[in-house]
């Protein structure tokens, strides 16, 4: 029964790797190259700010979008691992036979 709960989460995580992770990785390379080209010749701090804004407008935005797309499968995988660990812990609990109404034994 435990495996039936985790199977849909793992399938969703694997599908998200294909749908989100792969395009996210592909978007990182042009984003990095456009940002590096924009920052290539910097002389002053004002040049740095203008070059960074120009590079972000030309293709650096792909870095942010690629990073978000890559983060989705990681988040789903973490959720799947946390749910699996909690399920294992709950099933390992065994009744001890002690009730809450019993008095606490004296210390020695």
N, C-alpha and C positions, 0 to 999 in steps of 0.2 A: 504494500500500500504506500510505503514511503517513496518508492521510486516513481509511482504514478503522479505524485505531487510535484516532483522536481523535473520530470521529463518535459512538460511544456515550457518551463522557464529556461531549460537548457536549449531547447529547440529555438526559442525566441532569441536567446543569446547568440547562437550560431548563425541564425538568419541575419541578425543585426550586424554581425561581423562582415558578412558579404554585402549587405545593403549600405551600411554606414562606414565601416572601418576601411574597406578597400578604396572607395572614392575619397575618403578623408586623407588617406596616405598619398593618393595621386594628386590631390590639391595642394599638399605641402610643398612639393618640389617647385612648381612655378611660382608659388607665393614667396618662397625663400629666394629664388633667383631674382625676382623683380625687386624685392626689398634690398638685396645685396647690390644690385646694379644702381639703385637709387642712392645708396649711402656710400658708393664707391669713392667719390671725390668730395670730401667734406673739408672745408677750410676753417670755418668759424661755427659757433654754436647756432647762429641764425640759419646758416646753410644746413646744418644738421636737422633742425626742426622742419625747414621747408622741404628738404630731400626726403625725410621720413614721411611727411604728409603726402608728398607726391608719390612715393613708393607704395604707401598704403592704399592710395586711390587707384593706382595702376594694377596692383595685383597682390598686395600684402594682405588684403582682406581675406584672401584664400587661406592664409595661415590660421586666422581665427575660426573660420568655418571648418577647415580641415581638423583643427584641434577639437572642436565640438563634436564633429562626426566620429572622431576616434574615441572620444570619451564615452559615447553611448554604449558600445559593447563592453567596455570595462565596468561601467556602472551595473549593467545587467548581469555580468559575470559575478561581480561582488554580491549582488542580491541573491543570486542562485547559491553561492557558497554559504552565505549567512543563513539562508533558509534551510539548507541541507544540514548545517551544523546544529541549528536549533532543533530540528526534527530528530537528530540522533540523540541529543541530550534528553529530550522529553521521553523518548522511548526507553532509555536506559534506567529511568527512575523506577524503583520498586517499592511497594508498600513495606513499611517497617513493622507495622502492627501496633505502633504507639499512637494514641490519640491525643488530641489537644487538651482533653479534659483531665488527663492523668496528672497527679501532682508531680512536681519536680523532685527527684531524689536528693537527699541531703549530701553535701560534699564531705569528703573524709579528710 
